[in-house]
Amino acid sequence: MGFQLLTWAVHLYLFTHLLTAALILEDQELKFLEEPSSVFVDAENHELASFRCSVSPKVAGIIWLQNGTVLPEGAPNVVKMSKHRLQVLVGGRLANASGHHTRHSYQCAAQMGELLIMSTPATAIVATLTPFAPQEDVHVSVTAGNTAVVPCRLPYSNPPAVSEFHFNKTSVNRTVDRHHIMPSGDLQIQSSTIWDSGVYFCTAHNPLIKKRLTALHKIYLTVHEPAAEEVPSFTSVPPEVMNVVTGSNVTIECAANGNPAPVITWSKEGGHLPRSRHRIVLGNLEIFSVHSRDNGIYSCQATNRLGTIFARKTKLVVQEPPHIVSPLQNHIVQHGGELRLQCTVQGNPVPTVHWLHNGKRVHHTSHITISEMGIHIRKMTKHQGGMYQCFANNFLGTVYSTAHVTVLAVNESHIPDKNGEDENEPDSINGATENAGKRKDSHKRKKNKGVKLVLPSRPEISRLSDDSVMVRWSVPHNDGLPISFFKVQYRDVSTPHSHWKTVEEDVPPHIHSHAIVGLKAGGRYRFRIVAVYSNNDNKNGPNSIKFLLHKDPPKRKPMQGPIIRRVKAESSTAITLFWEYSDLDAVDVEGFYIYYRLTQSAGDYLKITVAGSNTRSYTVSYLLPDTSYDIKMQCFNVAGASEFSNICTHKTLALPSMGEKKATPVPDLLESSGSGDKDLLYIVLGAIAGVLVLVVAVFVVLFILRHRHKRQACEQGASDHNSNLQQNGHIGNGDYFTTQSRITINPLDSIELSELSREKYAAAIVTQISNGHRISPMDLSAEDIIVKAEDV
């Protein structure tokens, strides 16, 4: 027994030693935590271009480069250069005689001893908007009922300008159902009428520099009543070639005139239109989430009973940023041995590949062979060890992969690398909170041995502000114990011996995001999600990767919001939104906010966060049946949110008929006082009816129990039953929630569901329900509210 204990202790010591060595090796790995990214700058207002760079480990040095050359202190146009930040002035001396600005690329290099790696290059792009070219007035004539096209040839702008129109000196709202401002800049008016006739002006707007220029020419639109039948004729034809980046959306425009109004159809040569990723709006072909297989020739045709005409064919070219299919792997080779590094890349245009060794370009030599597939080095020597990088670039971007190559001397041994070890595991093992929990509830865990507990995923973190982040996670298919709620924990890993902190709010089980505030700018944090199960057991999910909370937003917030194109009722409790978003201001977005509220309430909106810049649809669940909702949207990134979209109103489906008579809804209890004494009378009558039903129910229960138990027990049972009846309400989330505070009629505006505690979440939903005539007066006055999903 003593020998076995000694053997176990030795094994534990060796394991701890190897784990510590692996962690040290990982912490010493040379890598970038943040790299410079290209930015737009307003040179006319002398705006500075700011680039950031941070590396690991902290002892590594950072070198700044311009056009591949080390940037010295005091270089022209360099305003500030520190280890982690570079600021340059774009314009002035950088502008040449023609007025165009010389574009420079900037990189940072991370160096530790002889090891050196290069970041991706970034540029300072000058935002500009040139005037409209001189043009004669334009006259457009169209038959009423057809789509009218008001053309606008936008001038050069970087980023591309957004067109705006004025009709008879009044601004045209692009979110109105009949008006559609197209990516080309044209305005299309659906089912035009004679009232659309008049004078139009086109304005080019660069939202990045907040500059607008109006064309000097006028566009005269004449909409005339149909006199005789007309054969179709095109008023807008698609271009011969259109380029689109994979993953984005594209619109190929086509419009026609005729009497009767022609029907426009699209086809693809040698194939079919993408079945679930396309639609035709006003004759324009829209393809969502473009894939490489969408390459091809597309044709537009217009048909009425007088004939069919064909527009010129359009070649759609799908371009793809460079992508490394097989990343490089670290290697350990013996002195004199061979090294083969494979770097398979994809992209359209085909990316150009080059290799760097410790920051220096690798060229063909007698013992170095570079091919499309990789690099082959024969007879490795000690000085050929270090950091190797494979760079792939086309005009859409640059990517790279890095490998650390160690060359061993003859008979030299090495410590095995940490292979596949989760960098977060030490936190899970050594976290004080988890260890304490294991000791505290060891008896409970033995009690629940054999019960399956499904864990939440590793959380993803995105920056919201200087002191807040958004934490998102997912849950695999849960075939174990139901999850009652989540807890979010975080730890400041930049502070030695820090402990896990737990956010006070409980997150409902169907919400998988939560905002954490009160963090420290510049701090480095880890996050994890704790699932609390129906048996009151809890278990920690995996830790997030280390997250550095920057002080300054690295991006601009988007200016233009999305456009809601279609809303569909999926069921009695769900509505699906379909929207469009054009990256007109060249600002990357990270996702979308969806706001919704009961149409009758005119109260606060509830907010849902939808991650993913390419997402174009989402299903809002946990709604009330046969109820109308107002819905609007925003897009967002780390710097903030855009303007609101158009507001759409849609109704959920009614519950399936069960044969009984439909109950008359209770009047709106939270409606403003303008409804008068009549509404108050209905409320009083409803309350009296509810009390009478309650009294009858209690009487029946007392009568039955009187024959089975003693009178004292009967009275106690009736009292409990009465209390429960007064406390039951409804909510659409499938679980019980309780609250000890009264419902507030005016909660905070734009409530983020994931930011509410269980109690506040329940109160907010019940307030919405009360606005929709789904709750009785007695429920609103109860101190304790219990809500359940399936009762809705």
C-alpha positions in Angstrom: 0.0 0.0 0.0 2.8 2.4 0.9 4.7 1.6 -2.3 1.5 2.3 -4.4 1.1 5.6 -2.7 4.7 6.5 -3.4 4.3 5.6 -7.0 1.2 7.7 -7.3 2.9 10.7 -5.8 5.9 10.3 -8.2 3.5 10.2 -11.2 1.6 13.2 -10.0 4.9 15.1 -9.6 6.0 14.2 -13.1 2.6 15.2 -14.6 2.7 18.5 -12.8 6.3 19.1 -14.0 5.5 18.3 -17.6 2.3 20.5 -17.5 4.2 23.4 -16.1 6.9 23.0 -18.7 4.3 22.9 -21.4 2.6 26.1 -20.1 6.0 27.9 -20.1 6.6 26.8 -23.6 3.2 28.0 -24.7 3.5 31.4 -22.9 6.9 31.8 -24.6 5.5 31.2 -28.1 6.1 34.2 -30.3 2.8 35.4 -31.8 0.7 38.4 -32.5 -2.2 39.3 -30.2 -3.2 42.2 -32.4 -2.0 43.3 -35.8 -2.4 46.6 -37.8 -5.5 46.8 -39.9 -6.2 49.1 -42.8 -8.2 52.3 -42.0 -10.0 55.0 -43.9 -8.9 58.6 -43.0 -10.2 62.0 -43.9 -7.1 63.7 -45.3 -8.9 67.0 -45.9 -9.4 67.4 -42.1 -5.9 66.2 -41.3 -7.1 63.0 -39.7 -4.5 60.7 -38.3 -4.2 57.1 -39.3 -3.7 54.9 -36.2 -2.3 51.3 -36.2 -2.0 49.0 -33.3 0.2 46.0 -32.5 0.6 43.7 -29.5 2.5 40.5 -29.2 3.1 37.6 -26.8 5.2 37.1 -24.7 5.4 40.6 -23.3 9.2 40.6 -23.3 9.2 40.5 -27.1 10.1 43.7 -29.0 8.0 45.4 -31.7 9.5 47.0 -34.8 7.4 49.3 -37.1 8.0 49.2 -40.8 6.8 51.3 -43.8 6.8 49.7 -47.2 8.9 46.9 -45.8 11.6 49.2 -44.4 12.2 49.9 -40.7 10.5 53.1 -39.7 12.9 55.3 -37.7 12.0 57.8 -35.0 11.2 61.2 -36.5 10.3 59.9 -39.9 8.2 62.3 -42.1 4.5 62.3 -41.2 5.0 60.1 -38.2 3.1 61.8 -35.3 3.6 59.2 -32.6 5.4 55.8 -32.5 5.4 53.6 -29.4 5.7 49.9 -28.9 2.0 49.2 -29.4 0.8 52.1 -31.5 1.7 54.1 -34.6 0.1 57.3 -35.7 0.8 58.9 -39.1 -0.5 62.0 -40.8 -1.9 61.2 -44.2 -2.0 64.1 -46.8 0.2 67.2 -47.0 3.6 66.0 -48.1 2.2 62.6 -49.1 0.0 64.1 -51.8 1.6 64.4 -55.3 1.1 67.0 -57.9 -2.0 65.4 -59.4 -3.8 65.6 -56.0 -3.7 61.8 -55.4 -2.2 60.5 -52.2 0.6 58.0 -52.1 -0.5 54.9 -50.4 2.0 53.4 -47.9 1.8 50.0 -46.2 2.6 49.6 -42.6 3.6 46.5 -40.7 4.9 45.5 -37.2 7.4 42.9 -36.5 7.7 40.9 -33.3 11.2 39.9 -32.3 12.5 37.8 -29.5 16.2 37.0 -29.7 16.9 35.6 -33.2 13.2 34.8 -33.7 11.2 37.3 -35.8 7.7 37.3 -37.4 6.0 39.8 -39.6 2.3 41.0 -39.4 0.0 41.4 -42.3 0.4 44.8 -44.0 -2.1 47.6 -43.5 -2.6 50.8 -45.4 -4.1 54.2 -44.7 -6.8 54.7 -47.3 -7.7 58.3 -48.1 -11.5 58.8 -48.1 -12.6 61.0 -50.9 -15.6 62.1 -52.9 -15.2 63.8 -56.3 -17.8 66.0 -58.0 -20.3 64.7 -60.6 -19.2 64.8 -64.2 -21.0 67.5 -66.3 -24.1 66.0 -67.8 -27.2 67.2 -69.7 -30.6 66.9 -68.1 -32.2 63.5 -68.3 -35.8 62.8 -69.4 -37.4 59.5 -68.5 -40.9 58.3 -69.6 -42.7 55.3 -68.3 -46.2 53.8 -68.4 -48.1 53.8 -65.2 -48.0 50.5 -63.3 -44.4 49.8 -64.4 -41.2 50.1 -62.4 -39.9 53.6 -63.0 -36.1 54.0 -63.1 -34.6 57.3 -62.1 -30.9 57.1 -63.1 -28.0 58.4 -61.1 -24.4 57.9 -62.3 -22.4 58.3 -59.1 -19.0 59.9 -59.1 -15.8 58.3 -57.9 -15.8 57.9 -54.1 -13.8 55.9 -51.6 -15.5 54.2 -49.9 -18.3 54.1 -52.5 -20.9 56.8 -52.2 -24.5 56.3 -51.3 -27.1 57.9 -53.6 -29.9 60.1 -52.2 -32.7 61.7 -54.1 -34.9 64.8 -53.8 -38.3 64.9 -55.6 -39.9 68.3 -56.0 -37.6 69.6 -53.3 -38.6 66.8 -50.9 -36.2 64.1 -49.7 -37.1 60.6 -50.9 -37.2 58.1 -48.1 -35.3 55.0 -49.1 -37.2 52.8 -46.7 -40.6 53.5 -48.2 -42.1 50.3 -49.7 -42.3 51.6 -53.3 -38.9 53.4 -53.4 -35.8 51.3 -53.7 -32.3 52.8 -54.0 -30.2 50.3 -55.9 -26.5 49.5 -55.4 -25.9 51.1 -58.8 -27.2 54.4 -57.4 -30.5 54.4 -59.4 -33.8 54.9 -57.8 -36.5 52.3 -58.8 -40.2 53.2 -58.1 -42.5 50.2 -57.9 -45.9 50.4 -59.6 -45.4 54.0 -60.6 -48.3 56.5 -60.9 -48.8 59.9 -62.4 -48.1 61.4 -59.0 -44.5 60.2 -59.3 -44.0 62.5 -62.2 -41.7 65.5 -61.5 -38.1 66.7 -61.2 -35.6 64.6 -59.3 -32.1 65.5 -58.1 -29.4 63.0 -57.3 -26.9 63.5 -54.4 -23.8 61.4 -53.7 -23.1 60.9 -50.0 -19.9 59.6 -48.5 -21.0 58.8 -44.9 -17.4 58.2 -43.7 -16.3 61.8 -44.3 -19.9 63.1 -44.0 -19.7 64.8 -47.3 -22.5 65.3 -49.9 -22.4 66.5 -53.4 -25.5 67.1 -55.6 -25.5 66.7 -59.3 -26.1 69.9 -61.3 -28.3 68.2 -63.9 -32.0 67.4 -63.4 -33.9 64.1 -64.0 -37.4 64.7 -65.4 -39.7 61.7 -64.8 -43.0 61.5 -66.7 -45.5 58.7 -65.8 -48.3 58.6 -68.4 -51.5 56.6 -68.3 -51.5 53.6 -70.6 -53.1 54.4 -74.0 -52.5 51.3 -76.1 -50.7 48.1 -75.6 -46.9 48.3 -75.8 -44.3 45.6 -76.4 -41.7 45.3 -73.6 -38.6 47.6 -73.6 -35.8 47.7 -71.1 -35.4 50.8 -68.9 -32.4 49.3 -67.0 -30.1 46.7 -68.3 -27.5 44.7 -66.3 -23.8 45.2 -66.9 -21.7 42.8 -69.0 -19.5 41.8 -66.0 -20.1 41.9 -62.3 -17.6 41.1 -59.6 -18.6 40.0 -56.2 -16.7 38.7 -53.2 -17.6 35.2 -51.9 -19.9 35.3 -48.9 -21.5 38.7 -49.7 -24.7 39.5 -51.5 -25.1 40.8 -55.1 -28.0 42.4 -57.0 -28.1 42.3 -60.8 -30.4 45.1 -61.9 -33.0 44.7 -64.7 -36.2 46.7 -65.3 -38.6 46.9 -68.2 -41.6 49.0 -69.4 -44.6 47.9 -71.4 -48.4 47.6 -71.4 -49.4 45.3 -69.8 -46.5 45.5 -67.4 -44.0 42.8 -68.4 -42.9 40.0 -66.2 -39.1 39.7 -65.7 -37.5 36.3 -65.3 -33.9 35.2 -64.9 -31.9 32.1 -65.9 -28.4 30.8 -65.7 -26.6 29.2 -68.6 -25.8 25.5 -68.0 -27.3 25.5 -64.5 -29.9 26.7 -62.1 -30.4 29.7 -59.9 -29.4 28.9 -56.3 -32.6 27.4 -55.0 -32.7 28.9 -51.5 -30.3 31.8 -51.9 -32.0 34.0 -54.5 -35.1 36.1 -55.1 -36.3 38.5 -57.8 -37.5 41.9 -56.5 -38.9 44.4 -59.1 -37.2 42.3 -61.8 -33.8 42.5 -60.1 -32.0 39.3 -59.3 -30.6 39.1 -55.7 -28.3 36.3 -54.7 -27.4 35.9 -51.0 -24.2 34.5 -49.5 -22.5 34.1 -52.9 -20.5 30.9 -53.4 -17.9 30.1 -56.0 -20.4 27.8 -57.7 -22.5 30.9 -58.5 -19.9 31.8 -61.2 -21.5 31.9 -64.6 -23.6 33.7 -67.2 -27.0 35.1 -66.2 -29.8 36.3 -68.5 -32.7 38.6 -68.0 -35.9 38.5 -70.1 -39.1 40.5 -70.0 -42.4 39.1 -71.3 -45.9 40.3 -71.8 -48.6 39.0 -74.2 -47.1 41.0 -77.1 -43.8 39.3 -76.9 -40.5 38.6 -75.1 -37.2 40.5 -75.2 -33.8 39.5 -73.8 -31.3 41.8 -72.2 -27.6 41.4 -72.7 -26.0 38.6 -70.7 -24.1 39.2 -67.5 -21.0 37.3 -66.4 -20.9 37.0 -62.7 -17.3 36.6 -61.4 -17.0 35.4 -57.8 -13.8 36.6 -56.2 -12.3 35.1 -53.1 -9.8 36.5 -50.6 -6.8 34.4 -50.0 -7.3 31.5 -47.7 -4.7 29.0 -46.3 -6.2 25.5 -46.5 -3.4 23.7 -44.7 -1.7 25.8 -42.0 2.0 25.3 -41.2 3.0 22.9 -38.4 5.9 23.3 -36.0 8.8 21.0 -36.7 11.8 19.7 -34.9 14.6 18.4 -37.2 18.1 17.1 -36.7 21.1 19.0 -37.9 21.7 17.9 -41.5 18.2 16.6 -42.0 15.5 17.8 -44.4 12.6 20.2 -43.8 9.4 20.2 -45.9 6.7 22.9 -45.2 3.5 22.7 -47.1 1.3 25.7 -47.6 -1.8 25.1 -49.6 -3.8 28.3 -50.5 -7.0 29.2 -52.3 -8.4 32.4 -53.7 -9.6 34.2 -56.8 -7.5 35.8 -58.3 -5.0 33.1 -57.5 -3.0 34.3 -54.5 0.7 35.1 -54.8 2.8 33.1 -52.2 6.1 34.1 -50.7 8.1 32.8 -47.7 9.8 34.6 -44.9 12.4 33.2 -42.5 12.8 35.3 -39.4 11.4 38.2 -41.3 13.6 37.9 -44.4 12.5 36.7 -47.8 13.4 33.1 -48.7 14.8 32.6 -52.3 15.8 29.6 -54.4 19.2 28.3 -53.7 21.1 25.1 -54.4 19.6 23.4 -51.3 16.3 25.4 -51.0 13.4 24.6 -53.4 10.2 26.8 -53.4 7.2 25.5 -55.2 3.5 26.2 -55.4 2.9 23.6 -52.7 5.6 24.6 -50.2 9.2 24.8 -49.4 11.9 22.1 -49.3 15.2 22.7 -47.5 17.9 20.1 -47.6 20.8 19.8 -45.1 19.3 21.9 -42.3 21.8 23.9 -40.2 21.5 25.5 -36.9 21.1 29.0 -38.3 18.2 27.8 -40.5 16.0 27.2 -37.4 13.5 29.9 -36.4 10.2 31.3 -37.5 8.9 30.5 -41.0 6.0 32.3 -42.5 3.9 31.6 -45.6 2.2 34.7 -47.0 -0.6 34.6 -49.5 -2.1 37.7 -51.0 -4.3 39.1 -53.8 -6.0 42.5 -54.1 -8.6 41.4 -51.6 -6.2 40.8 -48.7 -3.3 39.0 -47.2 -3.1 36.0 -44.9 -0.2 34.0 -43.5 0.6 30.9 -41.5 3.6 30.5 -39.1 5.7 27.6 -38.0 8.5 27.4 -35.5 11.4 25.2 -36.7 13.9 23.8 -34.2 17.1 22.4 -35.4 18.8 19.9 -33.0 22.5 19.2 -32.8 23.6 15.7 -33.2 22.5 13.5 -30.1 20.6 16.5 -28.7 17.3 15.6 -27.1 14.3 17.8 -26.5 11.2 18.2 -24.3 8.1 17.0 -26.1 5.8 19.8 -27.2 2.5 20.4 -25.6 0.3 18.5 -28.1 -3.3 19.4 -28.2 -3.4 20.7 -24.6 -6.2 23.2 -24.0 -4.5 26.4 -22.9 -7.5 27.0 -20.6 -7.2 23.7 -18.7 -5.0 25.0 -15.9 -7.6 27.7 -15.1 -10.3 25.1 -14.8 -8.1 22.8 -12.6 -6.6 25.4 -10.3 -9.4 28.0 -10.2 -10.2 28.7 -6.5 -13.9 28.9 -7.1 -14.1 25.5 -8.8 -11.9 23.7 -6.3 -13.9 25.2 -3.4 -17.1 24.1 -5.1 -15.9 20.6 -5.5 -15.0 20.3 -1.8 -18.3 21.9 -0.8 -20.7 19.8 -2.8 -18.8 16.5 -3.2 -21.6 14.7 -1.5 -24.1 16.2 -3.9 -22.0 15.2 -6.9 -21.8 11.6 -5.6 -25.5 11.7 -5.2 -26.0 12.7 -8.9 -23.4 10.3 -10.2 -24.5 8.9 -13.6 -26.7 11.9 -14.5 -25.7 13.5 -17.8 -24.8 17.2 -17.6 -24.4 18.9 -21.0 -21.8 21.7 -20.9 -22.0 25.1 -22.6 -19.4 25.8 -25.2 -16.2 27.9 -24.9 -17.5 31.5 -25.0 -16.6 34.0 -27.7 -15.9 37.6 -26.6 -16.4 40.8 -28.5 -15.7 44.4 -27.3 -18.6 46.7 -26.6 -16.9 49.7 -25.0 -13.8 50.6 -23.0 -15.1 48.8 -20.0 -17.6 46.2 -21.3 -17.7 43.1 -23.5 -20.4 40.8 -25.0 -20.0 37.2 -24.1 -21.6 34.6 -26.5 -21.9 30.9 -26.2 -23.8 27.9 -27.4 -25.2 24.7 -26.0 -25.0 21.3 -27.9 -28.1 19.1 -28.2 -29.1 18.7 -24.6 -30.2 15.1 -23.9 -29.3 15.3 -20.2 -30.7 17.3 -17.3 -32.5 20.5 -18.3 -30.5 23.8 -17.7 -32.3 26.2 -15.4 -30.1 29.2 -16.0 -26.5 30.2 -16.7 -24.0 32.2 -14.7 -21.2 34.1 -16.3 -17.8 34.2 -14.6 -14.6 36.2 -15.5 -11.1 36.5 -14.2 -8.5 39.3 -14.7 -5.5 37.2 -15.7 -3.2 40.2 -15.9 -3.4 40.3 -12.0 -1.4 37.6 -10.3 -3.4 35.1 -8.2 -6.8 36.7 -9.2 -10.0 34.8 -8.5 -13.0 34.1 -10.6 -15.8 36.7 -10.3 -19.4 35.8 -10.9 -21.9 38.2 -12.5 -24.9 38.7 -10.3 -27.6 38.2 -12.9 -29.0 34.8 -13.9 -29.2 34.2 -17.6 -32.3 32.3 -18.8 -31.6 29.0 -20.5 -32.7 30.1 -24.0 -30.4 33.2 -23.9 -26.8 32.6 -25.0 -25.3 36.0 -24.7 -24.6 38.5 -21.9 -23.0 41.9 -21.6 -20.4 42.3 -18.8 -19.7 45.9 -17.7 -17.3 47.4 -15.2 -14.1 45.9 -16.6 -10.7 47.6 -16.8 -9.5 49.0 -20.1 -6.3 47.4 -21.1 -7.0 44.4 -18.9 -6.6 40.8 -20.0 -9.5 38.5 -19.1 -10.8 35.0 -19.3 -14.5 34.1 -19.3 -16.5 30.9 -18.7 -20.1 29.9 -18.5 -21.5 28.0 -15.6 -24.6 25.9 -16.3 -27.0 25.4 -13.3 -29.2 22.4 -13.8 -32.7 21.4 -12.7 -31.4 19.4 -9.8 -29.5 22.5 -8.5 -26.2 21.0 -9.6 -23.8 23.2 -11.6 -20.8 22.7 -13.9 -18.3 25.0 -15.5 -17.9 25.2 -19.3 -14.4 25.6 -20.9 -12.6 28.9 -20.4 -12.3 31.4 -23.2 -9.0 32.4 -24.7 -7.3 35.4 -23.2 -9.1 38.6 -24.2 -7.4 42.0 -24.2 -9.8 44.8 -23.7 -8.6 47.8 -25.7 -9.2 51.3 -24.7 -9.9 52.9 -28.1 -12.3 51.4 -30.6 -10.3 50.0 -33.6 -13.1 50.7 -36.0 -15.7 53.3 -36.9 -19.3 52.4 -36.1 -21.6 51.8 -39.2 -23.7 54.7 -40.3 -26.3 53.0 -42.5 -28.6 50.5 -41.0 -30.1 47.4 -42.6 -33.4 47.3 -44.5 -36.1 44.8 -43.4 -37.4 43.4 -46.7 -39.8 40.6 -45.5 -41.4 39.3 -42.3 -43.0 35.9 -42.0 -45.0 34.4 -39.2 -43.6 30.9 -38.6 -46.0 29.8 -35.9 -48.1 31.2 -33.0 -44.9 32.1 -31.1 -42.3 32.8 -33.8 -41.7 35.4 -36.5 -38.8 35.3 -39.1 -37.2 38.4 -40.4 -35.4 38.8 -43.8 -33.3 41.9 -44.3 -30.7 43.4 -46.6 -27.5 45.2 -45.6 -25.2 46.9 -48.1 -21.7 47.8 -46.8 -22.0 51.2 -48.3 -19.8 53.0 -45.8 -17.1 50.3 -46.0 -17.3 49.7 -42.3 -17.2 46.0 -41.1 -20.0 44.9 -38.9 -20.1 42.1 -36.4 -23.8 41.5 -36.2 -27.3 43.0 -35.9 -29.6 44.1 -33.2 -33.3 43.2 -33.5 -35.8 45.2 -31.5 -39.4 44.2 -31.0 -42.4 45.1 -28.9 -46.2 44.6 -28.9 -47.8 47.0 -31.4 -50.5 47.9 -29.0 -48.2 48.7 -26.1 -46.1 51.6 -27.5 -43.7 50.7 -24.7 -40.1 49.7 -24.6 -38.4 47.4 -27.1 -36.8 44.1 -26.2 -33.5 43.5 -27.9 -31.9 40.4 -29.5 -28.3 40.2 -30.6 -27.6 38.4 -33.9 -24.0 37.6 -34.5 -22.5 37.3 -38.0 -22.0 40.0 -40.6 -23.4 37.8 -43.4 -26.5 36.8 -41.5 -29.6 38.0 -43.4 -32.5 36.3 -41.5 -33.4 35.4 -38.0 -36.4 33.8 -36.2 -37.7 35.7 -33.1 -39.2 33.2 -30.7 -41.1 33.2 -27.4 -43.8 35.5 -28.8 -47.5 35.6 -28.0 -50.0 34.0 -30.3 -52.2 36.0 -32.6 -50.4 39.2 -31.5 -49.0 42.1 -33.6 -45.4 43.2 -33.1 -43.4 46.2 -34.2 -39.9 45.2 -35.3 -36.8 47.3 -36.2 -33.1 46.7 -36.5 -29.6 48.0 -36.3 -26.2 46.7 -37.3 -23.2 47.1 -35.0 -19.5 46.6 -34.5 -17.2 47.2 -31.6 -17.4 51.0 -32.1 -21.2 51.2 -31.8 -24.5 50.7 -33.6 -25.9 52.2 -36.8 -29.1 54.1 -37.5 -32.3 52.3 -37.1 -33.9 50.4 -40.0 -37.4 50.8 -41.3 -40.1 49.6 -38.8 -42.2 46.5 -39.8 -45.3 45.3 -38.2 -46.3 41.7 -38.3 -48.6 39.3 -36.5 -48.0 35.8 -35.1 -50.3 33.0 -36.1 -53.3 32.2 -34.0 -53.4 29.1 -31.8 -55.1 26.0 -33.5 -58.8 25.9 -32.7 -59.7 23.4 -30.0 -63.5 23.7 -30.5 -64.3 25.9 -27.6 -65.4 29.5 -27.9 -62.7 32.0 -28.1 -62.4 34.2 -25.0 -62.9 37.9 -25.3 -59.6 39.6 -24.5 -59.2 41.7 -21.4 -58.8 45.5 -22.1 -55.3 46.9 -22.0 -54.4 47.6 -18.4 -51.4 49.8 -19.3 -53.1 51.9 -21.9 -53.0 55.7 -21.3 -55.8 57.4 -19.4 -57.4 58.7 -22.6 -59.8 55.7 -22.8 -62.2 57.2 -20.2 -64.6 55.7 -17.7 -65.8 53.1 -20.1 -62.5 51.2 -20.1 -62.3 51.6 -16.3 -65.8 49.9 -16.1 -64.5 47.0 -18.2 -61.5 46.6 -15.9 -63.7 46.6 -12.8 -66.2 44.1 -14.3 -63.3 41.8 -15.3 -61.8 42.0 -11.9 -65.2 41.2 -10.2 -65.7 38.2 -12.6 -62.3 36.9 -11.8 -62.9 37.2 -8.0 -66.2 35.3 -8.4 -64.6 32.5 -10.3 -61.9 32.3 -7.7 -64.4 32.2 -4.8 -66.4 29.4 -6.5 -63.3 27.4 -7.1 -62.2 27.7 -3.5 -65.7 26.7 -2.3 -65.7 23.6 -4.4 -62.2 22.6 -3.1 -63.3 23.2 0.5 -66.5 21.1 0.0 -64.5 18.1 -1.4 -61.8 18.2 1.2 -64.2 18.5 4.0 -65.3 14.8 3.6 -61.7 13.6 3.6 -59.7 15.5 6.2 -60.2 17.6 9.3 -61.6 21.1 9.1 -58.3 22.7 10.0 -56.4 20.9 7.2 -59.1 21.9 4.8 -58.8 25.6 5.6 -55.0 25.4 5.3 -55.3 23.7 1.9 -57.8 26.3 0.6 -55.5 29.1 1.8 -52.5 27.6 -0.1 -54.6 27.1 -3.2 -55.9 30.6 -3.1 -52.3 32.0 -2.9 -51.2 29.9 -5.9 -54.1 31.0 -8.0 -53.3 34.7 -7.4 -49.7 34.2 -8.3 -49.8 32.3 -11.6 -49.0 34.2 -14.8 -47.5 33.3 -18.2 -44.3 33.6 -20.2 -43.0 32.1 -23.4 -39.8 30.5 -22.4 -40.7 27.0 -21.2 -39.4 27.3 -17.6 -40.6 28.6 -14.2 -39.2 31.9 -13.0 -40.0 33.8 -9.8 -39.6 37.4 -8.7 -40.0 39.1 -5.4 -40.6 42.6 -6.8 -43.6 44.3 -8.3 -43.8 44.7 -12.1 -42.6 48.1 -13.4 -44.6 49.6 -16.2 -41.7 51.5 -17.6 -38.5 49.3 -17.6 -35.3 50.6 -19.2 -35.5 51.4 -22.9 -34.2 48.8 -25.4 -33.8 46.0 -22.8 -31.2 43.5 -23.7 -32.7 40.1 -22.7 -29.4 38.6 -22.1 -28.5 41.4 -19.6 -31.5 40.9 -17.3 -31.7 38.8 -14.3 -34.2 36.0 -14.1 -36.5 38.2 -12.0 -36.2 41.3 -14.2 -36.5 39.2 -17.3 -39.8 37.7 -16.1 -41.1 41.1 -15.1 -40.3 42.6 -18.5 -42.1 39.7 -20.4 -45.1 39.9 -18.1 -45.3 43.6 -18.7 -45.4 42.9 -22.4 -48.0 40.3 -21.8 -50.1 42.7 -19.8 -49.9 45.2 -22.7 -51.2 42.4 -25.0 -54.3 41.6 -22.9 -53.0 38.3 -21.6 -53.1 38.8 -17.8 -55.7 39.6 -15.2 -55.7 42.5 -12.7 -55.0 40.3 -9.8 -51.8 39.0 -11.5 -50.5 42.5 -11.9 -50.8 43.2 -8.2 -49.2 40.0 -6.9 -46.0 40.3 -5.0 -44.7 36.9 -6.3 -45.1 36.1 -10.0 -44.6 32.7 -11.4 -44.6 32.4 -15.2 -44.6 29.3 -17.4 -44.2 28.8 -21.2 -46.7 26.2 -22.2 -49.6 28.2 -20.7 -49.1 31.0 -23.2 
